[in-house]
Amino acid sequence: MKPTRASGIWARRALILLLVGTVGLLVTSHLVRVSYEERIVSLAQAPSAPVALVFGAGLAPGAVPSPVLAQRLDMAMALWREGKVRAVLVSGDEVKPFHHETRAMRRYLLERGVPESAVLGDEAGLSTYDSCLRARGVFGASQALLVTQRFHLPRALFIANSVGIDAWGVAADEGRSTPWRYTVRETLSRVLALGMVVLKVEPVYPTGRAAFPKD
């Protein structure tokens, strides 16, 4: 059966729509990526802030932080030791059974000398978006240093600054290259983040109220 003229027209229209959609996605992702690019700084350049917000990144066998998460925690400790922050807020997922991410993050910091009074935990940080909204709405953070890998920082900074946190970012993997799979994932995730910010989506668990330790 030969293709008809009508089917050819619809195929071209579908291809055009696909191309337009792809270009739109890439442009939107790029705009989110560059919106707070200048706020990504090194450890030495990081401004002082009340708190470092560390995003969860999964656990390794033995219920210990994954290598990616350990990088983030190590940078947060460096910020605390340098006097850049007074407290560290670890935000992870403890909703899944036997997946105590926040607990493992807290234990990692305490075992390495960060005092308990300087470590706060958010057990309902189910996503970057939820972690940022809860840091502002539940913990009252109006200023923060965001600690995560370089590929993740543009999205995290966009969300945090959009929901009322004066946020700067410090890359946990400073000087290291980014695997391509993370670049692809972030391209899509940044578009989703923009949509959630625009629609003012509520976090999954918005309850409770906490505060940062005083000087």
N, C-alpha and C positions, 0 to 999 in steps of 0.2 A: 504494500500500500504506500503510494507516494504521499509525501507531506503536502498539505494544501497551503495556499497562500495565506489563509487565516492563521494556520498553526505557526507558520514562519513569523508572522507579525507578533503573535503572542509570545513566541520564544524570544524575540528581540526585546520586547517590552520587559519580559521577566529578567533578561540579562541586564538591561539598563537599570531596573529597580534594584537588582542585586549590587551593581556597581555603585549606585548612588548611596545605598544603605551602608556598604562597606566604607566608602569615603566618609560618610557622615559619622560612622562609628570611630574611624581613625582620627578625624578632626576633633571630635568631642573628647576622646581620650587624650589627645595631645594638649588640648586646652586645660584639662584638669591637671595634667602632668606639669605644665610650665607655670601654673597659677601661683604656686608657692615654692618654686624651685630655689629662689634666692634665700629661703629660710632653712636650707639644708647646710649645716655647718659641721666643722670638726670638733672634737672634744675640746681642743684648746680655744676655739672661737665661740663655743657655746655660751650664751648668756645665762645668768643665774635665774633660777625659777624655783617655785615652791616644791615641785614634784617632777620626777621622771616617770612617764607612763610607758610601761613595757607591755607589748602585745604578746599573747600566747602564740606558740608555734608547735604544739604537739609534744608528746613525750616519747622517749626511747624505752626499750625493754628495761624493766626494773623500776618503772615509774619515775624516771629521772628526766630532766629537760633534754629535748632533742639537741643535736649540735647547733642547729639554727637558733633555737631558743636560748641555749647556753651563751651564744654570742651576744644576744640582746641583754641578758642578765649581767654578763661581764662588763658591758659598756655602761649599764646603769650603775653598777658598783663603782666604776671609774669616775662617773659623774658625781656620785655621792662622796667619794674619797677626796675629789678635787674641790669639794665645797660648792659645786654648781647647783646641787639640789639638796633640800632638807629631808626629803622622803622619796621612796620608790613605791609607785602603785603598780602592782602586777595584776594584769587583767586577763583572765583565762576562762576556760569552759570546764565547769564541774557538774554539768547537767547529765552527761553520759555516765552510766554505771562504771565504776572502777577506772574512771579517767579523772583523777584529781589534779588537774593542771595547775591551778592557782596554788594549791598546797605544795606541789613540787617546786614551784617557782619561789615561794616563800622560804622553803627549807634550804634551797640552793643558796639564797642570799644570807640567811642566818648562819649557815655552816661556814660561811666565808667572812664572817665578822661584821656584817651589817646588823645593828641592834634592832630588836623586835619593834621598838617604838618608831623606827624609821621605815618600816615595811608595812604597806597597806595591801589588802587583797580584795579584788572584785571577782567573785565567783560566777558572775553572769556576763562576762565579756565574750559573748558568743561569736562576735565578729568585730572587725575594725570599727564599723559604724556604731555598734552597741557599746563597745569599749569607750569611744569618744563621748557619746551622749551620756553615758553613765558617769564618766569622769567629771563631766560638767554638772549634770543634774543631780547625781547622787552624792558625789564627793566634793562638789563645790569648787572644782578646779577652774580658775579663770586664766592661769598661766601654766605652761607645762613644756617640758622637753620630751619629745616623742622618740622612743628608742626602738628601732627595728632595722631591717636590712635596707640598703639603698633603693632597691627596686620598689619597695613598699612605701617608702616615705612620702612621695608626692600625693598618693591617695590618702594616706593617713593625715597629712598636713591639710589637705583640702577639706576633709571632713571635720577635723578638729577646729580649724579656724572658722569654718562655716557654721558651727554650732556654738560659738561663743568662747572658745579657748584661744588665747594668744599663744600659739604653739610654734616652736622651732623643732627641727629634726636633727638627730645625730645618728649617723649610719653605724650600725653595729659591725658591718663588714667593710669598713672604710679601706679603700685601696684594692679591694678584691673585685673580680669580674662577676657579672650577673649571668646565671644560666639562662639560656634562651627560653626555656619553658616558663620561667617566671615572668619574662618580658611579655610573652603571649598572654598569659593569664591576667597580668595587670592591665593590658590593653582593654580587656572586657570588663574587668572589675572596676576600673575608673569610671566607665560609662554608667555602670550600675550605681556607683557611689553618688554620681551627680544626680541621678534620678531619685535616690533616697533622700538626698539633701533637699532637692526642690520640693518633693512631696511631703517633707517633714515626717518621715516614717518614725514611729515610736519604737524604742528598743523592746526586745521581747520581755525583759524583766526590769521595769522601770521603778520598782519600789525601793524604799529604804532611804536613809540619809546618813552620811558620815562626814567627817571633817579631817583635814590634815593636821598633823601634830604641830603644836606651837613651838616657837623658838624657846 
